[in-house]
Amino acid sequence: MSEHTPEDGPKLPPRPQPPDPSECCNSGCDPCVFELWEDAMDRWEAQCERILARWRERQRDDHG
């Protein structure tokens, strides 16, 4: 599934998948694959919040 749709809500982008534990070499890489995933999650959450905020605003405008 490429998009997530809350009940009666907007289509949201897919949630970033966490790296497999075997993808981390445990040698202290900077950045670590888990840090990159956390950054992707932060961007995803912010994007979803923007989408939801626009959707809520449209709902308010439509229902006056």
URVEN-V797792 format. One record per pair of residues at least 4 apart in sequence whose ideal C-beta (glycine too) atoms are under 8 Angstrom apart, sorted by the first residue. I is the first residue (numbers start at 1). J is the second residue. Records with the same first field share a line. If there is no record, write none. Layout:
I->J ; J
This chain:
1->14
2->14
3->11 ; 12 ; 13 ; 14
4->11 ; 12 ; 13 ; 14 ; 15
5->9 ; 10 ; 11 ; 12
6->10 ; 12
9->52 ; 55
10->51 ; 52 ; 54 ; 55
12->48 ; 51 ; 52
13->44 ; 47 ; 48
15->41 ; 44
16->37 ; 40 ; 41 ; 44
18->34 ; 37
19->23 ; 24 ; 33 ; 34 ; 36 ; 37
23->33
24->32 ; 33 ; 34
25->29
28->32
29->33
30->35
31->35 ; 36 ; 39
32->36
33->37
34->38
35->39
36->40
37->41
38->42
39->43
40->44
41->45
42->46
43->47
44->48
45->49
46->50
47->51
48->52
49->53
50->54
51->55
52->56
53->57
54->58
55->59
56->60
57->61
58->62
59->63
60->64
